[in-house]
Amino acid sequence: MEGEAMKSTALLMTVAIAVVGCAHTQAPERTIYVISEDAGGTGGSGGYDCDQEFKQCMKKCWDNRYPWPHNRKQSAWYHERCEQDCNKEYNECEDEKEKEEAERRKKLNFSRMDEAIDWIRKHKTEVALGTVVIVAGVAFVLTTGGSGALILAPLAL
């Protein structure tokens, strides 16, 4: 009798576990999730174009020079000064982009797929195609579909 009761209890527990499932966060299915029907506006540079900012800096510096130097030979030192000042700003711009990219990588780790999709939709201009997004321990990559839609596809290893 006791053996029958133990078998029944074990069977009942097995069925209960199978029906209820695991209480842990379930990993998302390995499926493709559409973020947006249009991938337009997807960025990645954080809004900075350091090369363009360098060009603008050089133009502004050069345009603001005094009436001297009067000839090309005399102007070499001034051009060099503009390059030094603008290169400093360029390096600061690049450093800022790297910091933002590192911060963005930290943010792209989510526990639920809906959180990931909402965040990407809100920050579409900040993420680059090819960005890896981790959702509940599963890696996805941000890419475009054949129709130009922005999608989150499972990262095949």
N, C-alpha and C positions, 0 to 999 in steps of 0.2 A: 504494500500500500504506500509505504513511504517513497519508494522508487517512482511510483506512478505520479505522486504529488510533485516530486522534484522535476520529473520530465514535463509535467503540465506547466509548472511555474517557469521553467526554462523556455518552453515554447511560447508562453504568454509574454515573457519579457522580450524575446526575439521579435515577435510580431509588434509589440508596443514600440520598440526602438525603430523598427522599419517604417512604421506608420508615422510616428512623430518626427523622426529624422534627427539630425544633429542640430543642437542649439547654436552652434558656432555660425559666424557669417559664411554664407555659401559663396564660393568662387563663381564669378559670372561665367555664363556659357561662352565657349569659344565661337562667338558669332561676330558679325560685323554690325556696328552701330553707326547710324547716320547722325552726324552732328548738325549738318546744314546742307541744304540742297545745292548751295553755291560755295565753292572754296574761296571765292574772291574775298579780299580783305584779310586773308591769313597773313600774319606778319612774321615776327621772330626777332626783329631787331630792337624791339622795345621802343620804337619810334625814333631812334637815333640813326642818323646817317653821318657818321664821323667824317667820311671823305667829303661830303657836301659841306659840312660845317667848316672843315679845313679850307676849302676853296673860298667860302664866304669870308672867313677870317683873313685870308691872304688879300683878297680884294679890298676889304675894309681897311686893313693896315696900309696897303699900298696907296689907296685913295686918300687916306688921311695924312700922308707925308707932307712936310713943309715944302715950300717952293724949291728948296734945295734937297737933294743934290741936283745939279743942273744938267749933267750928262750921264750916259750909261755907265761910264767907268767909275764915276763917283757914287752911283746908285747901288753898287754891289753890296756895300756894307749895310745899307738900309733894307735891301731885299733879304739879306742874311738874318737881320734882326727880326723881320716879319716871320720868316720861316721858324726861327727859334721860338718866338712867342706862340705861333699857331701850332707848332708841333707839340708844345706843352699842353695846349688845349685839346689837341687830337688824342694824345695819350690819356688824358683824363677822361675823355669821352669813351675810349675803348675800355678803360678800367671800369667805368660805370656800366657799360654793356655787359662785361664779364660778371660783375656782381649781380646784375639783374638776372642774367641767365642762370647763375648758380641758385639764386633765390627761387626762380621759376621751376628749376628741376626739383627742388625740395617740395614744392607745392603739388607736383604732379604724381602724387601717391594718395590714392583714395581707397576708402573701405567699401564704397558702393558705386555701381555704374551710374546711377542717376546723378550722384554728386559730381562725378567726373564729367559727364555730358553737360550739366549745367555750368560748371566752371569753365569748360572749354568754350561754350557758346558765349559766355560773358567776356572772355578774354581772348577771343578769336584773333585779334590783331597782334597779340603778344606771343602766340605760339607758332612755331615753324613746322612746316611739313617734315615728317620724319621724326618728330618728337615722340619719345617713348613715354607712355602713360601706364602706371601700375594701378590696377584695380583689384583689391582683395588678393594681392599676390600674383595676379595674372598680368603678363605684359601685353600691351597693345601698342600699335604705332598709329600716329595721326597721318593720314594720307588722303589722296583723292581717288574717287571711284571713276569708272569709265565715263560717267555722265558729267563729271566735274564736281560731284558732291564731295563735301568734306566728311570723311569717315574715320572711325576708330576700328582698326582691324587687328585681330590677334597676331602677335608677333611669333612667327614660325621659327623655331630654333633648329 
